[in-house]
Amino acid sequence: MNASEQQKLADLLARARTGSLEAWGELYREFAAPIFRFCRRSLPAREDAEDATTEIFMKVREKLGQYDSSRPFQAWLYKVAANHCWDMLRRRRIRQDLETEGVEEMPLEHPDPSQLDRLLEERSSQDMREALAKLPSRSRMALVLRYYTEMSYDEIAESLGVRRNFVGVVLLRARHQLREALAGQSNSQGAAAGRGQ
Amino acid sequence: MSHFDREIRGHNEGHVDEMSCLQYLEGLLERPRALELSAHTEQCADCRALLRTLERETKLLSFALREQEEPVPARLLAGPARERTPWGWIVSFGLAASGAYWVWTSIIDPWQAQMAQAGFGGSDLLSTLFIQGALLKGWDTMWTMVQALAVVSLGLVGFLLLRRTLRRWNTIALMMTVIVAALALPLGVSAIECHRSDTNYTLPADRVVKDDLLVTGQTVRIDGTVDGDLFIFGQNLTVNGHVTGDVISAGSMLTINGTVDGSVRASLGVLNIHGKVGKNVMSFSGTILTESQSEIGWGATLYSGDATLEGRIGRGITGRMGHASLDGFVGGDVSIKAKDSFDVGPQAQLLGKVQYTGPSQPSVAVGAKIANPIDVNIEAKTSNPDYIFSGMSLWHKLLFWGASFIFGLVLLFIAPGFFNETVQTADRFGVSLGVGALVMIATPVLAFIACLTVVGLGIGISTALLYIIAIYGSKVFFAAWLGRGIFNWGRSKAGSSGPSEHQSFRTVTASGAMVGHMALGLVILYVIRMVPYVGIWLAVMGAVWGFGAMSITLFDRMRHGSAAIAA
């Protein structure tokens, strides 16, 4: 975001904080799409993402007065969104924890670069998103926070409620789980091709 | 061996571990360690390859996450609705008035005209259902008709549900066409003899009418025989003769001295029965008197100000009255709710169970024969201010509050997004009130019209049930809105800053806050309702308000949902 855009955003925020509906509307239209995409990546269903987007903006509107304008607005917005989505996921977590029991203890093997290269070969973004959707909530959320919102490890630690030193491990495990999901796709595609012949 | 060699690559057969590679790529390694890793990868092809592959994986992942592969729902892109309160208010009330006018001119007035002209021939389904249905001919006929309609409707609805290829609006259009066609469908002519008179009409004693007879007039006397149903409307109505079917009546006063083989259904100022009614009496009347020589073969369902029942009633009595007096024979159970008092006279013979609800103990005369002890439930008059604040009333209020609260919690749990949106929509109070009034009036009318059609019976009944639930639920949304407003006002007065930015919203979730707002709002709503006279109107206004907000939110969701699908 260049200086003029930053200034425009600052003006918009200032007006929105004074209660200007017009400014709030502009702010909403500016950020609704990226926040929806963030929710779409973080939450399992599209309907959840739609509801979450609406709720996040309600929270933002309610708490706009508490925003510290010396910090980037997008970072604050994503932090609110992350907390909201993580809260939603935590409510459903008991069941999911049972499903993913034992994953945390799984040993991580040192990757073979050539093998990993083959796995990534001709992988589309769609394949990647489908694999991502199969990950446990925390792993998916960690990857989204890091590679979509570009949050720092400190911010991710705060959002996910884990120690800062543990964030790297969470991300690493998430990548391994993602590779397994991608490998699973390859196997099922291979099996389907075999049946077709 | 350097620090890096010892700590980072030790267990990977002299290669850099994956975690360090990732942190290096993301610029998170401290500078000395990053330099060491960089130097190592210049010499180690495997580690260089790993770095390259991980970087590729990161890019692929980032791109997949950021790609805009699916459209954002239109309702989200549309943005928050702007305040247009005055126009919305005016338009909504205008529409409500237009709707009411349309209903009157298109449905009620023509139907009344048909009745006035006494031409049941060429009647449509609407009037047929009224005339041949529950209101006039009894529930047996109505039930048969409902069963037939239900079977056909289920078949058609099943057919429509199976046709998934039909798009929603096509289906609705088809349904509307069928409804209109069914309403317009002329049915068979009913045989009926009609007499309209501005003054008097008398059916002579030696005259026999072999069809149904409809008579209107100031003074109407039926001395002869009607071999069918008798529809009789006027001021002074007297049946001295014999009616083989039912008597359906509305007017000032009806006296039955003769014999009615069927039932009497009436809405009158005074209903006076001296003679004999073969089946049931259902009456909404100011005063009801059944004299000692009168006889009702089956039961009586009575809603009246003053009821004096001295004759013989074969089965039971059910009703709500101001004052009730029983001084005759009743073969079945009696269930009476009296606003003022209940007397049992000396000639009374009550064979069944007697349940009575009223403000005081019933007065039972010596000589009354009562098979079972009267089950008395004393219920104070609700208009008494002492009652309003009595323990029992407050307990009831608490129970009602609890029921509403649990209902709201369930709603919030099932559809938190919808709940929040509705509460937010309630900020637009004018539009919410207007739309609420419009939809509250229009929905039952449309549901009723749908019920009259073969295809729409299921939809009509479902709509009616949802309508009742929605009416109940509307106060929950209004209460949540009210509670939120008061909470925010109180907080601004207290100067509370709430949770800090860093705490964000983790400690105070939207749902948690909403539960609190709803609880507070419901308490206030129930307190308001305790205020005599004004309270009930304020509560009704709140319900309309909440209903409107709910309707607008539903409409928005449907509209934007359709838009997103189209996009």
HADDOCK unambig.tbl for C-alpha pairs under 7 A between the chains (distance, minus, plus):
assign (segid A and resid 25 and name CA) (segid B and resid 79 and name CA) 6.20 0.50 0.50
assign (segid A and resid 25 and name CA) (segid B and resid 80 and name CA) 6.10 0.50 0.50
assign (segid A and resid 28 and name CA) (segid B and resid 79 and name CA) 6.28 0.50 0.50
assign (segid A and resid 29 and name CA) (segid B and resid 77 and name CA) 6.23 0.50 0.50
assign (segid A and resid 29 and name CA) (segid B and resid 79 and name CA) 5.76 0.50 0.50
assign (segid A and resid 32 and name CA) (segid B and resid 76 and name CA) 6.60 0.50 0.50
assign (segid A and resid 32 and name CA) (segid B and resid 77 and name CA) 6.65 0.50 0.50
assign (segid A and resid 33 and name CA) (segid B and resid 72 and name CA) 6.17 0.50 0.50
assign (segid A and resid 41 and name CA) (segid B and resid 65 and name CA) 6.92 0.50 0.50
assign (segid A and resid 51 and name CA) (segid B and resid 417 and name CA) 4.96 0.50 0.50
assign (segid A and resid 55 and name CA) (segid B and resid 417 and name CA) 6.54 0.50 0.50
assign (segid A and resid 66 and name CA) (segid B and resid 500 and name CA) 6.68 0.50 0.50
assign (segid A and resid 66 and name CA) (segid B and resid 501 and name CA) 5.89 0.50 0.50
assign (segid A and resid 67 and name CA) (segid B and resid 501 and name CA) 6.19 0.50 0.50
assign (segid A and resid 80 and name CA) (segid B and resid 504 and name CA) 6.54 0.50 0.50
assign (segid A and resid 83 and name CA) (segid B and resid 506 and name CA) 6.42 0.50 0.50
assign (segid A and resid 110 and name CA) (segid B and resid 18 and name CA) 6.66 0.50 0.50
assign (segid A and resid 113 and name CA) (segid B and resid 49 and name CA) 5.94 0.50 0.50
assign (segid A and resid 113 and name CA) (segid B and resid 50 and name CA) 4.87 0.50 0.50
assign (segid A and resid 113 and name CA) (segid B and resid 53 and name CA) 6.23 0.50 0.50
assign (segid A and resid 117 and name CA) (segid B and resid 53 and name CA) 6.15 0.50 0.50
assign (segid A and resid 125 and name CA) (segid B and resid 60 and name CA) 6.96 0.50 0.50
assign (segid A and resid 125 and name CA) (segid B and resid 64 and name CA) 4.43 0.50 0.50
assign (segid A and resid 126 and name CA) (segid B and resid 64 and name CA) 6.92 0.50 0.50
assign (segid A and resid 128 and name CA) (segid B and resid 61 and name CA) 6.74 0.50 0.50
assign (segid A and resid 128 and name CA) (segid B and resid 64 and name CA) 6.28 0.50 0.50
assign (segid A and resid 129 and name CA) (segid B and resid 64 and name CA) 6.23 0.50 0.50
assign (segid A and resid 147 and name CA) (segid B and resid 62 and name CA) 5.22 0.50 0.50
assign (segid A and resid 148 and name CA) (segid B and resid 62 and name CA) 6.27 0.50 0.50
assign (segid A and resid 148 and name CA) (segid B and resid 65 and name CA) 6.00 0.50 0.50
assign (segid A and resid 148 and name CA) (segid B and resid 66 and name CA) 6.33 0.50 0.50
assign (segid A and resid 172 and name CA) (segid B and resid 19 and name CA) 6.76 0.50 0.50
